[in-house]
Amino acid sequence: MSNDIIKFYAPWCVPCKLIAPTLSKVTVERGIDVDCTICVEAASKIGVVSVPTVGL
């Protein structure tokens, strides 16, 4: 079982920018950031329909 926190974001997304400082404190060791504008297929496979999306 994994304890990773995955954050799906887009560089142009204002809410993503607002939560980034808080999430970076929480995800220092176990966090993964996925840029949905680059990793479109990965986000689609996981079912991301809006950003920001945070998954465990």
PDB file of N, H, CA, C and O in Angstrom:
ATOM      1  N   MET A   1       0.841  -1.176   0.000  1.00  0.00           N
ATOM      2  CA  MET A   1       0.000   0.000   0.000  1.00  0.00           C
ATOM      3  C   MET A   1       0.892   1.247   0.000  1.00  0.00           C
ATOM      4  O   MET A   1       1.877   1.315   0.734  1.00  0.00           O
ATOM      5  N   SER A   2       0.545   2.197  -0.804  1.00  0.00           N
ATOM      6  H   SER A   2      -0.256   2.142  -1.401  1.00  0.00           H
ATOM      7  CA  SER A   2       1.339   3.410  -0.956  1.00  0.00           C
ATOM      8  C   SER A   2       0.764   4.544  -0.111  1.00  0.00           C
ATOM      9  O   SER A   2      -0.446   4.639   0.094  1.00  0.00           O
ATOM     10  N   ASN A   3       1.650   5.387   0.366  1.00  0.00           N
ATOM     11  H   ASN A   3       2.633   5.310   0.199  1.00  0.00           H
ATOM     12  CA  ASN A   3       1.236   6.565   1.132  1.00  0.00           C
ATOM     13  C   ASN A   3       1.507   7.844   0.362  1.00  0.00           C
ATOM     14  O   ASN A   3       1.599   8.916   0.960  1.00  0.00           O
ATOM     15  N   ASP A   4       1.635   7.751  -0.949  1.00  0.00           N
ATOM     16  H   ASP A   4       1.560   6.880  -1.435  1.00  0.00           H
ATOM     17  CA  ASP A   4       1.929   8.917  -1.761  1.00  0.00           C
ATOM     18  C   ASP A   4       0.701   9.801  -1.924  1.00  0.00           C
ATOM     19  O   ASP A   4      -0.430   9.318  -1.978  1.00  0.00           O
ATOM     20  N   ILE A   5       0.944  11.095  -2.000  1.00  0.00           N
ATOM     21  H   ILE A   5       1.863  11.487  -1.956  1.00  0.00           H
ATOM     22  CA  ILE A   5      -0.093  12.074  -2.310  1.00  0.00           C
ATOM     23  C   ILE A   5       0.202  12.582  -3.706  1.00  0.00           C
ATOM     24  O   ILE A   5       1.303  13.061  -3.975  1.00  0.00           O
ATOM     25  N   ILE A   6      -0.768  12.481  -4.592  1.00  0.00           N
ATOM     26  H   ILE A   6      -1.663  12.092  -4.373  1.00  0.00           H
ATOM     27  CA  ILE A   6      -0.590  12.910  -5.969  1.00  0.00           C
ATOM     28  C   ILE A   6      -1.405  14.171  -6.200  1.00  0.00           C
ATOM     29  O   ILE A   6      -2.611  14.207  -5.954  1.00  0.00           O
ATOM     30  N   LYS A   7      -0.726  15.199  -6.677  1.00  0.00           N
ATOM     31  H   LYS A   7       0.254  15.170  -6.877  1.00  0.00           H
ATOM     32  CA  LYS A   7      -1.396  16.466  -6.975  1.00  0.00           C
ATOM     33  C   LYS A   7      -1.400  16.647  -8.489  1.00  0.00           C
ATOM     34  O   LYS A   7      -0.346  16.699  -9.123  1.00  0.00           O
ATOM     35  N   PHE A   8      -2.588  16.742  -9.051  1.00  0.00           N
ATOM     36  H   PHE A   8      -3.444  16.699  -8.536  1.00  0.00           H
ATOM     37  CA  PHE A   8      -2.749  17.029 -10.467  1.00  0.00           C
ATOM     38  C   PHE A   8      -3.040  18.515 -10.592  1.00  0.00           C
ATOM     39  O   PHE A   8      -3.954  19.035  -9.953  1.00  0.00           O
ATOM     40  N   TYR A   9      -2.255  19.192 -11.421  1.00  0.00           N
ATOM     41  H   TYR A   9      -1.512  18.769 -11.940  1.00  0.00           H
ATOM     42  CA  TYR A   9      -2.395  20.638 -11.533  1.00  0.00           C
ATOM     43  C   TYR A   9      -2.153  21.075 -12.975  1.00  0.00           C
ATOM     44  O   TYR A   9      -1.749  20.283 -13.826  1.00  0.00           O
ATOM     45  N   ALA A  10      -2.409  22.347 -13.221  1.00  0.00           N
ATOM     46  H   ALA A  10      -2.737  22.990 -12.530  1.00  0.00           H
ATOM     47  CA  ALA A  10      -2.081  22.985 -14.495  1.00  0.00           C
ATOM     48  C   ALA A  10      -1.400  24.317 -14.159  1.00  0.00           C
ATOM     49  O   ALA A  10      -1.809  25.000 -13.220  1.00  0.00           O
ATOM     50  N   PRO A  11      -0.372  24.686 -14.915  1.00  0.00           N
ATOM     51  CA  PRO A  11       0.371  25.909 -14.600  1.00  0.00           C
ATOM     52  C   PRO A  11      -0.482  27.182 -14.640  1.00  0.00           C
ATOM     53  O   PRO A  11      -0.162  28.153 -13.955  1.00  0.00           O
ATOM     54  N   TRP A  12      -1.538  27.193 -15.413  1.00  0.00           N
ATOM     55  H   TRP A  12      -1.799  26.404 -15.970  1.00  0.00           H
ATOM     56  CA  TRP A  12      -2.391  28.374 -15.542  1.00  0.00           C
ATOM     57  C   TRP A  12      -3.503  28.425 -14.486  1.00  0.00           C
ATOM     58  O   TRP A  12      -4.234  29.412 -14.413  1.00  0.00           O
ATOM     59  N   CYS A  13      -3.636  27.390 -13.682  1.00  0.00           N
ATOM     60  H   CYS A  13      -3.042  26.588 -13.741  1.00  0.00           H
ATOM     61  CA  CYS A  13      -4.744  27.235 -12.734  1.00  0.00           C
ATOM     62  C   CYS A  13      -4.508  28.048 -11.454  1.00  0.00           C
ATOM     63  O   CYS A  13      -3.584  27.759 -10.694  1.00  0.00           O
ATOM     64  N   VAL A  14      -5.334  29.051 -11.225  1.00  0.00           N
ATOM     65  H   VAL A  14      -6.084  29.286 -11.842  1.00  0.00           H
ATOM     66  CA  VAL A  14      -5.187  29.908 -10.041  1.00  0.00           C
ATOM     67  C   VAL A  14      -5.421  29.121  -8.742  1.00  0.00           C
ATOM     68  O   VAL A  14      -4.620  29.261  -7.819  1.00  0.00           O
ATOM     69  N   PRO A  15      -6.475  28.302  -8.622  1.00  0.00           N
ATOM     70  CA  PRO A  15      -6.635  27.519  -7.387  1.00  0.00           C
ATOM     71  C   PRO A  15      -5.448  26.585  -7.124  1.00  0.00           C
ATOM     72  O   PRO A  15      -5.088  26.348  -5.971  1.00  0.00           O
ATOM     73  N   CYS A  16      -4.844  26.057  -8.192  1.00  0.00           N
ATOM     74  H   CYS A  16      -5.137  26.250  -9.128  1.00  0.00           H
ATOM     75  CA  CYS A  16      -3.653  25.214  -8.020  1.00  0.00           C
ATOM     76  C   CYS A  16      -2.519  26.012  -7.385  1.00  0.00           C
ATOM     77  O   CYS A  16      -1.821  25.522  -6.496  1.00  0.00           O
ATOM     78  N   LYS A  17      -2.347  27.232  -7.847  1.00  0.00           N
ATOM     79  H   LYS A  17      -2.913  27.630  -8.569  1.00  0.00           H
ATOM     80  CA  LYS A  17      -1.298  28.089  -7.306  1.00  0.00           C
ATOM     81  C   LYS A  17      -1.572  28.459  -5.853  1.00  0.00           C
ATOM     82  O   LYS A  17      -0.641  28.620  -5.064  1.00  0.00           O
ATOM     83  N   LEU A  18      -2.844  28.595  -5.501  1.00  0.00           N
ATOM     84  H   LEU A  18      -3.600  28.465  -6.142  1.00  0.00           H
ATOM     85  CA  LEU A  18      -3.209  28.960  -4.131  1.00  0.00           C
ATOM     86  C   LEU A  18      -2.948  27.831  -3.135  1.00  0.00           C
ATOM     87  O   LEU A  18      -2.525  28.089  -2.008  1.00  0.00           O
ATOM     88  N   ILE A  19      -3.194  26.586  -3.536  1.00  0.00           N
ATOM     89  H   ILE A  19      -3.538  26.376  -4.452  1.00  0.00           H
ATOM     90  CA  ILE A  19      -2.984  25.465  -2.602  1.00  0.00           C
ATOM     91  C   ILE A  19      -1.563  24.917  -2.641  1.00  0.00           C
ATOM     92  O   ILE A  19      -1.192  24.124  -1.776  1.00  0.00           O
ATOM     93  N   ALA A  20      -0.763  25.319  -3.619  1.00  0.00           N
ATOM     94  H   ALA A  20      -1.065  25.963  -4.322  1.00  0.00           H
ATOM     95  CA  ALA A  20       0.592  24.786  -3.775  1.00  0.00           C
ATOM     96  C   ALA A  20       1.461  24.945  -2.522  1.00  0.00           C
ATOM     97  O   ALA A  20       2.115  23.977  -2.132  1.00  0.00           O
ATOM     98  N   PRO A  21       1.503  26.112  -1.874  1.00  0.00           N
ATOM     99  CA  PRO A  21       2.365  26.229  -0.682  1.00  0.00           C
ATOM    100  C   PRO A  21       1.959  25.289   0.443  1.00  0.00           C
ATOM    101  O   PRO A  21       2.820  24.711   1.107  1.00  0.00           O
ATOM    102  N   THR A  22       0.674  25.130   0.660  1.00  0.00           N
ATOM    103  H   THR A  22      -0.025  25.599   0.121  1.00  0.00           H
ATOM    104  CA  THR A  22       0.196  24.235   1.720  1.00  0.00           C
ATOM    105  C   THR A  22       0.502  22.784   1.385  1.00  0.00           C
ATOM    106  O   THR A  22       0.983  22.034   2.234  1.00  0.00           O
ATOM    107  N   LEU A  23       0.226  22.391   0.153  1.00  0.00           N
ATOM    108  H   LEU A  23      -0.164  23.001  -0.537  1.00  0.00           H
ATOM    109  CA  LEU A  23       0.494  21.007  -0.236  1.00  0.00           C
ATOM    110  C   LEU A  23       1.978  20.686  -0.240  1.00  0.00           C
ATOM    111  O   LEU A  23       2.362  19.557   0.063  1.00  0.00           O
ATOM    112  N   SER A  24       2.810  21.641  -0.572  1.00  0.00           N
ATOM    113  H   SER A  24       2.499  22.558  -0.818  1.00  0.00           H
ATOM    114  CA  SER A  24       4.246  21.367  -0.581  1.00  0.00           C
ATOM    115  C   SER A  24       4.767  21.076   0.825  1.00  0.00           C
ATOM    116  O   SER A  24       5.723  20.318   0.984  1.00  0.00           O
ATOM    117  N   LYS A  25       4.151  21.667   1.836  1.00  0.00           N
ATOM    118  H   LYS A  25       3.374  22.283   1.707  1.00  0.00           H
ATOM    119  CA  LYS A  25       4.530  21.363   3.221  1.00  0.00           C
ATOM    120  C   LYS A  25       4.145  19.938   3.595  1.00  0.00           C
ATOM    121  O   LYS A  25       4.877  19.262   4.317  1.00  0.00           O
ATOM    122  N   VAL A  26       3.003  19.486   3.105  1.00  0.00           N
ATOM    123  H   VAL A  26       2.408  20.036   2.519  1.00  0.00           H
ATOM    124  CA  VAL A  26       2.486  18.157   3.437  1.00  0.00           C
ATOM    125  C   VAL A  26       3.193  17.067   2.631  1.00  0.00           C
ATOM    126  O   VAL A  26       3.391  15.954   3.119  1.00  0.00           O
ATOM    127  N   THR A  27       3.565  17.392   1.415  1.00  0.00           N
ATOM    128  H   THR A  27       3.404  18.297   1.019  1.00  0.00           H
ATOM    129  CA  THR A  27       4.062  16.368   0.492  1.00  0.00           C
ATOM    130  C   THR A  27       5.573  16.408   0.285  1.00  0.00           C
ATOM    131  O   THR A  27       6.061  15.953  -0.750  1.00  0.00           O
ATOM    132  N   VAL A  28       6.304  16.931   1.228  1.00  0.00           N
ATOM    133  H   VAL A  28       5.908  17.300   2.068  1.00  0.00           H
ATOM    134  CA  VAL A  28       7.749  17.063   1.064  1.00  0.00           C
ATOM    135  C   VAL A  28       8.399  15.714   0.746  1.00  0.00           C
ATOM    136  O   VAL A  28       9.217  15.624  -0.170  1.00  0.00           O
ATOM    137  N   GLU A  29       8.050  14.689   1.477  1.00  0.00           N
ATOM    138  H   GLU A  29       7.386  14.762   2.220  1.00  0.00           H
ATOM    139  CA  GLU A  29       8.691  13.387   1.291  1.00  0.00           C
ATOM    140  C   GLU A  29       7.882  12.430   0.419  1.00  0.00           C
ATOM    141  O   GLU A  29       8.469  11.595  -0.268  1.00  0.00           O
ATOM    142  N   ARG A  30       6.585  12.525   0.426  1.00  0.00           N
ATOM    143  H   ARG A  30       6.108  13.204   0.983  1.00  0.00           H
ATOM    144  CA  ARG A  30       5.756  11.513  -0.235  1.00  0.00           C
ATOM    145  C   ARG A  30       4.857  12.087  -1.319  1.00  0.00           C
ATOM    146  O   ARG A  30       3.838  11.482  -1.651  1.00  0.00           O
ATOM    147  N   GLY A  31       5.208  13.231  -1.872  1.00  0.00           N
ATOM    148  H   GLY A  31       6.036  13.722  -1.601  1.00  0.00           H
ATOM    149  CA  GLY A  31       4.331  13.872  -2.835  1.00  0.00           C
ATOM    150  C   GLY A  31       4.801  13.742  -4.269  1.00  0.00           C
ATOM    151  O   GLY A  31       5.998  13.690  -4.553  1.00  0.00           O
ATOM    152  N   ILE A  32       3.843  13.690  -5.151  1.00  0.00           N
ATOM    153  H   ILE A  32       2.871  13.732  -4.920  1.00  0.00           H
ATOM    154  CA  ILE A  32       4.096  13.637  -6.587  1.00  0.00           C
ATOM    155  C   ILE A  32       3.236  14.716  -7.235  1.00  0.00           C
ATOM    156  O   ILE A  32       2.027  14.769  -7.008  1.00  0.00           O
ATOM    157  N   ASP A  33       3.851  15.565  -8.031  1.00  0.00           N
ATOM    158  H   ASP A  33       4.833  15.521  -8.215  1.00  0.00           H
ATOM    159  CA  ASP A  33       3.119  16.596  -8.771  1.00  0.00           C
ATOM    160  C   ASP A  33       3.015  16.175 -10.229  1.00  0.00           C
ATOM    161  O   ASP A  33       4.013  15.806 -10.848  1.00  0.00           O
ATOM    162  N   VAL A  34       1.806  16.231 -10.773  1.00  0.00           N
ATOM    163  H   VAL A  34       0.995  16.530 -10.270  1.00  0.00           H
ATOM    164  CA  VAL A  34       1.575  15.862 -12.167  1.00  0.00           C
ATOM    165  C   VAL A  34       0.975  17.054 -12.899  1.00  0.00           C
ATOM    166  O   VAL A  34      -0.124  17.504 -12.575  1.00  0.00           O
ATOM    167  N   ASP A  35       1.700  17.558 -13.880  1.00  0.00           N
ATOM    168  H   ASP A  35       2.593  17.193 -14.143  1.00  0.00           H
ATOM    169  CA  ASP A  35       1.219  18.665 -14.709  1.00  0.00           C
ATOM    170  C   ASP A  35       0.284  18.073 -15.763  1.00  0.00           C
ATOM    171  O   ASP A  35       0.726  17.357 -16.662  1.00  0.00           O
ATOM    172  N   CYS A  36      -0.996  18.373 -15.646  1.00  0.00           N
ATOM    173  H   CYS A  36      -1.354  18.955 -14.916  1.00  0.00           H
ATOM    174  CA  CYS A  36      -2.009  17.798 -16.543  1.00  0.00           C
ATOM    175  C   CYS A  36      -1.893  18.311 -17.974  1.00  0.00           C
ATOM    176  O   CYS A  36      -2.453  17.707 -18.889  1.00  0.00           O
ATOM    177  N   THR A  37      -1.180  19.407 -18.181  1.00  0.00           N
ATOM    178  H   THR A  37      -0.725  19.897 -17.437  1.00  0.00           H
ATOM    179  CA  THR A  37      -0.990  19.889 -19.551  1.00  0.00           C
ATOM    180  C   THR A  37       0.089  19.097 -20.266  1.00  0.00           C
ATOM    181  O   THR A  37       0.150  19.102 -21.496  1.00  0.00           O
ATOM    182  N   ILE A  38       0.939  18.417 -19.510  1.00  0.00           N
ATOM    183  H   ILE A  38       0.889  18.413 -18.511  1.00  0.00           H
ATOM    184  CA  ILE A  38       1.994  17.582 -20.099  1.00  0.00           C
ATOM    185  C   ILE A  38       1.607  16.105 -20.045  1.00  0.00           C
ATOM    186  O   ILE A  38       1.803  15.379 -21.020  1.00  0.00           O
ATOM    187  N   CYS A  39       1.067  15.660 -18.929  1.00  0.00           N
ATOM    188  H   CYS A  39       0.908  16.250 -18.137  1.00  0.00           H
ATOM    189  CA  CYS A  39       0.720  14.251 -18.718  1.00  0.00           C
ATOM    190  C   CYS A  39      -0.775  14.036 -18.900  1.00  0.00           C
ATOM    191  O   CYS A  39      -1.455  13.559 -17.992  1.00  0.00           O
ATOM    192  N   VAL A  40      -1.276  14.383 -20.054  1.00  0.00           N
ATOM    193  H   VAL A  40      -0.724  14.771 -20.792  1.00  0.00           H
ATOM    194  CA  VAL A  40      -2.712  14.316 -20.332  1.00  0.00           C
ATOM    195  C   VAL A  40      -3.219  12.884 -20.224  1.00  0.00           C
ATOM    196  O   VAL A  40      -4.275  12.641 -19.640  1.00  0.00           O
ATOM    197  N   GLU A  41      -2.483  11.948 -20.777  1.00  0.00           N
ATOM    198  H   GLU A  41      -1.625  12.146 -21.251  1.00  0.00           H
ATOM    199  CA  GLU A  41      -2.927  10.551 -20.773  1.00  0.00           C
ATOM    200  C   GLU A  41      -2.985   9.986 -19.354  1.00  0.00           C
ATOM    201  O   GLU A  41      -3.932   9.278 -19.014  1.00  0.00           O
ATOM    202  N   ALA A  42      -2.000  10.285 -18.534  1.00  0.00           N
ATOM    203  H   ALA A  42      -1.230  10.861 -18.811  1.00  0.00           H
ATOM    204  CA  ALA A  42      -1.988   9.793 -17.156  1.00  0.00           C
ATOM    205  C   ALA A  42      -3.174  10.346 -16.370  1.00  0.00           C
ATOM    206  O   ALA A  42      -3.845   9.612 -15.644  1.00  0.00           O
ATOM    207  N   ALA A  43      -3.425  11.643 -16.522  1.00  0.00           N
ATOM    208  H   ALA A  43      -2.881  12.239 -17.112  1.00  0.00           H
ATOM    209  CA  ALA A  43      -4.555  12.261 -15.818  1.00  0.00           C
ATOM    210  C   ALA A  43      -5.875  11.665 -16.283  1.00  0.00           C
ATOM    211  O   ALA A  43      -6.779  11.441 -15.478  1.00  0.00           O
ATOM    212  N   SER A  44      -5.984  11.411 -17.571  1.00  0.00           N
ATOM    213  H   SER A  44      -5.250  11.593 -18.225  1.00  0.00           H
ATOM    214  CA  SER A  44      -7.207  10.825 -18.115  1.00  0.00           C
ATOM    215  C   SER A  44      -7.428   9.413 -17.598  1.00  0.00           C
ATOM    216  O   SER A  44      -8.552   9.047 -17.255  1.00  0.00           O
ATOM    217  N   LYS A  45      -6.368   8.618 -17.539  1.00  0.00           N
ATOM    218  H   LYS A  45      -5.455   8.915 -17.817  1.00  0.00           H
ATOM    219  CA  LYS A  45      -6.487   7.230 -17.048  1.00  0.00           C
ATOM    220  C   LYS A  45      -6.940   7.181 -15.599  1.00  0.00           C
ATOM    221  O   LYS A  45      -7.668   6.271 -15.201  1.00  0.00           O
ATOM    222  N   ILE A  46      -6.513   8.154 -14.812  1.00  0.00           N
ATOM    223  H   ILE A  46      -5.922   8.893 -15.134  1.00  0.00           H
ATOM    224  CA  ILE A  46      -6.882   8.182 -13.394  1.00  0.00           C
ATOM    225  C   ILE A  46      -8.261   8.786 -13.190  1.00  0.00           C
ATOM    226  O   ILE A  46      -8.875   8.587 -12.142  1.00  0.00           O
ATOM    227  N   GLY A  47      -8.757   9.524 -14.183  1.00  0.00           N
ATOM    228  H   GLY A  47      -8.258   9.685 -15.035  1.00  0.00           H
ATOM    229  CA  GLY A  47     -10.092  10.076 -14.098  1.00  0.00           C
ATOM    230  C   GLY A  47     -10.142  11.521 -13.640  1.00  0.00           C
ATOM    231  O   GLY A  47     -11.173  11.979 -13.146  1.00  0.00           O
ATOM    232  N   VAL A  48      -9.054  12.238 -13.795  1.00  0.00           N
ATOM    233  H   VAL A  48      -8.217  11.866 -14.196  1.00  0.00           H
ATOM    234  CA  VAL A  48      -9.025  13.655 -13.424  1.00  0.00           C
ATOM    235  C   VAL A  48      -9.870  14.428 -14.420  1.00  0.00           C
ATOM    236  O   VAL A  48      -9.622  14.378 -15.625  1.00  0.00           O
ATOM    237  N   VAL A  49     -10.864  15.138 -13.920  1.00  0.00           N
ATOM    238  H   VAL A  49     -11.065  15.178 -12.941  1.00  0.00           H
ATOM    239  CA  VAL A  49     -11.743  15.935 -14.789  1.00  0.00           C
ATOM    240  C   VAL A  49     -11.618  17.418 -14.522  1.00  0.00           C
ATOM    241  O   VAL A  49     -12.117  18.227 -15.303  1.00  0.00           O
ATOM    242  N   SER A  50     -10.959  17.796 -13.428  1.00  0.00           N
ATOM    243  H   SER A  50     -10.554  17.138 -12.793  1.00  0.00           H
ATOM    244  CA  SER A  50     -10.728  19.208 -13.145  1.00  0.00           C
ATOM    245  C   SER A  50      -9.474  19.324 -12.275  1.00  0.00           C
ATOM    246  O   SER A  50      -9.051  18.367 -11.626  1.00  0.00           O
ATOM    247  N   VAL A  51      -8.904  20.508 -12.284  1.00  0.00           N
ATOM    248  H   VAL A  51      -9.247  21.286 -12.811  1.00  0.00           H
ATOM    249  CA  VAL A  51      -7.725  20.760 -11.472  1.00  0.00           C
ATOM    250  C   VAL A  51      -8.019  21.907 -10.516  1.00  0.00           C
ATOM    251  O   VAL A  51      -8.774  22.808 -10.880  1.00  0.00           O
ATOM    252  N   PRO A  52      -7.474  21.916  -9.348  1.00  0.00           N
ATOM    253  CA  PRO A  52      -6.575  20.900  -8.795  1.00  0.00           C
ATOM    254  C   PRO A  52      -7.337  19.653  -8.341  1.00  0.00           C
ATOM    255  O   PRO A  52      -8.478  19.723  -7.884  1.00  0.00           O
ATOM    256  N   THR A  53      -6.675  18.536  -8.481  1.00  0.00           N
ATOM    257  H   THR A  53      -5.748  18.479  -8.851  1.00  0.00           H
ATOM    258  CA  THR A  53      -7.178  17.268  -7.967  1.00  0.00           C
ATOM    259  C   THR A  53      -6.079  16.657  -7.121  1.00  0.00           C
ATOM    260  O   THR A  53      -4.929  16.588  -7.555  1.00  0.00           O
ATOM    261  N   VAL A  54      -6.415  16.214  -5.925  1.00  0.00           N
ATOM    262  H   VAL A  54      -7.349  16.270  -5.573  1.00  0.00           H
ATOM    263  CA  VAL A  54      -5.449  15.598  -5.034  1.00  0.00           C
ATOM    264  C   VAL A  54      -5.924  14.193  -4.740  1.00  0.00           C
ATOM    265  O   VAL A  54      -7.081  13.973  -4.384  1.00  0.00           O
ATOM    266  N   GLY A  55      -5.015  13.242  -4.893  1.00  0.00           N
ATOM    267  H   GLY A  55      -4.074  13.420  -5.183  1.00  0.00           H
ATOM    268  CA  GLY A  55      -5.374  11.846  -4.636  1.00  0.00           C
ATOM    269  C   GLY A  55      -4.380  11.190  -3.691  1.00  0.00           C
ATOM    270  O   GLY A  55      -3.236  11.626  -3.565  1.00  0.00           O
ATOM    271  N   LEU A  56      -4.835  10.143  -3.038  1.00  0.00           N
ATOM    272  H   LEU A  56      -5.765   9.789  -3.140  1.00  0.00           H
ATOM    273  CA  LEU A  56      -3.974   9.379  -2.129  1.00  0.00           C
ATOM    274  C   LEU A  56      -3.651   8.036  -2.737  1.00  0.00           C
ATOM    275  O   LEU A  56      -2.936   7.239  -2.129  1.00  0.00           O
TER     276      LEU A  56
END
